[in-house]
Amino acid sequence: MVELNADASAVKPGTTEQVIIENASAPAGENIALNAEGSQLFKVNGKYYLFNIAWPRGGMRTVIVHRADKITGPYEGRLALQDLGVAQGGLIDKPDGTWYAYLFRDYGSVGRIPYLVPVKWVDGWPVLGVNGKVLETLDLPPSKGLIPGIVSSDEFTRKKKEPALPLVWQWNHNPDNGLWSLKTRKGYLRLTTGRIDSSFLLARNTLTQRTIGPVCAGSTSLDVSNMKDGDFAGLCLLQKNYGLVGVKINGQARSIVMINAGTGKPEEIQSIPLSQDVVYLKAECEFINKKDIADFYYSLDGKNWTLIGTPLKMTYTLPHFMGYRFGLFNFATKNVGGFVDFDFFHIVDKISKGT
């Protein structure tokens, strides 16, 4: 710990760094693979509570809590939760006096999923879970917060005071804001190419939302009539070992193409000629029991869907360090200035299982 000056812009002159807990992993045992990290400090009723996680070798991510009467210590610690690997986070108290721990769980290719864990206070300690266990469901009212859900369908229509993009959306890279618009063609998201890219992962302006478990599907419709030679646009499942279905332009020819990079090396699995301007695309994900399989589809009318390519075996990788994300993309490999118009993005918590 080190003290900062009043505006937190630098270390306070004359202050020296100090260790406040010599071995914060100790409550989790001696055989530790990952030492204490993920620190969050809280002050409750005059006491300081420091949350950390550790990972015992051969075990699971474990919550450790230390408490002290002064921020400088001395601290006493105890193991606070060891169940399902749900860990890393801190405390939330509601106006009605109830408490929760806001934590997460690593769950394969869907990524880190959030958990609210009930907390009770016993002898000045936060006791996490019910009989030491995490509850899989909680009786909570619908959210009325800033983001009602962590994902949302979008028709790309906006009222005057609404933000262009709700917070459920995130760009894959810092966007080039001159190359996307919801105003140029009302009711559509337009993505325009502005540079040449050699691969899908390098392309900017891929607009993404996270996938959700246990199953989910994302679909879209796009107008490809203004694409240029070398352009590639469509729907992806974004991670290092990605999968996608989209429209590729080669000269004057259009094709619906499925790319599978599940092995770490992108492979064009199937290509189907396209003769119309509008095409519908869909990706379905199954995360039940960490099955982590996705299938891709296309439709020419938005009603009848055809499976394309091969199933994507989704894997959580450290280079991207995130769960798979649906993404709407358009990038150029030969010429810049082409554009596509996405009519909508729909996400649902069900899949068609091959139909």
N, C-alpha and C positions, 0 to 999 in steps of 0.2 A: 504494500500500500504506500502511496505517496500523496501528499497534500498539494492541491492546486491553488492558484491565486483566485481572487473573488470572481472573475469572469471565466474561469476554467480554460484560459488560453495558454497557460504554461504552468510549470511546477513552481510552487511558492519558494522564493529565495530562502536559503538556509534550511530547507526541508531535505531530509534524507529518506531514501526508500527503506521500508521495513517489512519483514516477513511477519504476518500476524498468526499464521498456522503453519507449523513446521511440516506436518505430514497430513494433509487434508483427506487423503485416501484411507487413512487408518481404520475408520469405522466399517469399511467394506472388506477388511481382511488384509492379509500380508501378500498374497499372490495376485498382484494387480497388473493387468495388461495395459490399461489406459488410466493414467493418474488423473487426479481431480482436475476438472475443467468446467467451463460453462458457468462461471460464477455469477450469481445474482444476490444482491444484498438488500434486505428489508429492515425497516425499523417498525416494530409493533409493540405498543404499550411500554415504550421505554427501553426495550431490548433489541439487540441487533441479531438478525438471522441471516446466515450466509448459506445459500443453496449451491451445491456442486453436484456433479456426477462423477462416478468412477466406473471402471469396467473390470471386474475380477476376471482373471484368466479362466477360460472355460465357462464363464457365467454370462451375465447380462448387464446392460447399462443400469446403474443403481443410483438412487437419489441419496445424497448425504446432506445433513443439515448441521451446522454449527451455530451456537448462540453465545452471546456475551452481553455484559452490562455496558461496556464501552466499546466503541468501534475499534479500538486498538487491542482489545482482548483483556484478559485471557479468554479463549474460546473453548467450549466443550462441544463434542460432536457425537452424533449417532446416525445409524443407518435409518433412513426415513421411508424408503419404498424400494422393493425389489420384486417386480411382477411384470411379465411380458416385455421387459425392456423399456417400459414407459418411464421416461425420465427427462431431465434437462428443461428447466423453466423456473417458475417462481409462484408467488402467491397472488390471489385475487380475492378481494372481499366485496360482497354486495351490500347495498344499503340496508337490507333486512338483517344483516349480521351473519349471514352464512359465508363460509370460506371455501375456496377451491385452490388446487394447484393446477396451473396451466402448463402442460407438458406435451411431449410428442413421442411417437413410436416409429422406429424404422420398420417399414413394411414392404420390402422388396421394391419392385419397379414403380409402384404408385408413389413411393417416396416416404417422406416423414408426415405422418398424419397426426393432427392435434387431438389431445385428450384433456378433458376437464375431470379432475379427480377430487372428490369430496375431501374436505379437511376439517378435523375437529381439534380443538386446543385442549390438551391435557397436561396439567402441571407446568404450564408455560412452554410446551413444545407443540408444534404442528404435527398432528398425526394424519398421515396421508392414506387414503383408501378406506375400504370397509373390511375390517379384519385382515388388513395388509394386502388386499386385492383391489385391482382396478375394476371399476364397473364398465361394462360394455355399452350400456345405455343409461341415460339420465332423464328424469322427468323435468324438462326445462321448457319454458314458453318459447314460442317462435321469436327469432331475433328481430329487434326493431332498431338495430344499430346502423352504422354507416354503410355496411355491406350486409344485406340480409342473408346472403350465401357466399361461399367462397368461389362458386362458379355461377354462371348465368347465361341463358340464351340471349341472343341479341339480334334484333331486326335491323339494326343500323339506322333507325329513325331517332331523331333527337328534337326535343323541345328547346326553346330559345335559351333557357338558363341551365340546361343539363350539360354536364361535361361531355366532351367529345368521346372519351372512353372511360367507362366506369372502372373502378379499381380491381374488378375481377380480371381485367386484361393486363398483360405485361408484354413488352417487346423482348425479343431474344437478344438484341444488342441495343445500345443507344440508338434511337431511331433517327432517320433523316426526315424531319418533320415537313419538308417541302415535297415529299414523295408519297404521302398518304393523305387521304381526305374522306370525310363523310359529308362534305358540302358540295363537291363538284357534281356529283350525281346523287340527288337526295334518295335516301333509303338504301344506299349502297356504301360499302367500304371500298375505296379505290386504292390499289397499290400500284405505283408506277416505278419502273426500274430507273436507276440513275448511275449505275456503274456495272462493270463486268465482274462476275464472280466465278471462281473455278469450282466451287462446291457449294452444296446446300447449307452446310454448317457455317460457312463464311458470310452468307448473304445477310444483309440487314433487313429491317422492316418485316420480320416474321412476327405476326401478332398472336400471342399465345394465352391459353388458359390451362390450368392444371387438370389432370385427370382425377377421378374420384373412384373409390371402391364401394362395394365389392365388384360391381360391373358398371360400365358407362359407355355411352356412344356419343360421338360428335359428328355433325353433318353440316354441309354448306352447299350453296349453289353459286356458280360463278359464270360470268359472261367473258368469254375468251376472244371476242371478235377483234380486239385491239392489241393482241400480242404480236411480238415481232419474232423474226427468225432467231432461234437459240433461246427463247424464253421458256421458262418452266414455272408453272403456278399450280397451286392446289392446296391440299389438306395433309398435314403431317402429324406424326407423333414424335415429338422432339426429345431426344436424348443423344448421347454420343452414338449409340447403336440404334439409330432412328429407323422409322419406316414412313413411307408416304405414298399417296396417290395424287396424280395431277395431270395437267395437260402440258405436253411438250411440243414446241414448234420446230420443225426441221424443214427449212425452205418454205414452201407453201403448205406442207402437210402437217396436220394436227394428229396427235395420238394421245390416248389416255394411257398413262404409264404408272406401274407400281414399282417402287424401289424398296428393297429390303436390306438394311444394314445391320441386321441382328447379330451377325458374326463379327462385326467391327469393320467389315469391308462392304461398301455399298454395291449392290448388285441389281441391275434392271431385270426383274423377273418376268414381266409381261407387258406387252404394248398392243393397244387396240386402236385402229383408225377411228378418228372422230370427224364427222362431217357437219356438225351443227355448232351454233354459237354458245349455247348454254348447256352446262353439264352439272350433275349433282354428285357429290362425293361424301363418303361416310367412313369412319373408323370406329370399330367396336373393341372394347378392352375388357378382359376378364382377369380380376386380381384375386378371386376366391382361393383361399389356401395357397396364396402366392403362385397360382398357375401362371400368371404374367404372360398372357397370349393376346395378341391383337389381330383382327382381320380387317381388310380394306374392301370397300365396295364402290361401284359407280352406278349411276342411273341416268337415263336419257330423258325421263319424264318426271322424276321426283317421287315415283310410286313403286316402280318395279326395280329392285336392286340386284346387281350381279356381282358376285365375289370376284376379286381380281388379285392375281399374284399368289403369294404364299403367306402363311401366318407369321407374324413377327414375334419372335421370342424376346420379350422385353427384359432388360437387365439394368439394374441400378449401378451406375459407374461413377467413380470419383472425379474424373475430369469435368463432368457436368454437375455432379453433386446435387442432383434434384430428381424428383419423380418425373415420369413422362408427362409431357404437356401437349395438348392439341395446339396446332398452329396453322394459321393461314399465311401462305407465302407466295411470293412472286420474285424471281430473280432472272437476270440476263446473263447469257454466256457469250453472246456475239454482238448485240446491238442494244443501246439504251433508249429509253423513251416509251417502250411498250407498257401497256397497263391492263389490269383486270379489275372487274367489279364483282365483289362478293355481296350477294343479296341478303344473306343471313348467316348466323351460326346458331345451331340448335344443339343443346347438350341434354341428355336424359340419363336416368339411372337404371337403364335396362338395355338389353341387347336382343337381337333377333335370332341369334344362334343359327346363323347360316342361311336364313331365308332372305 
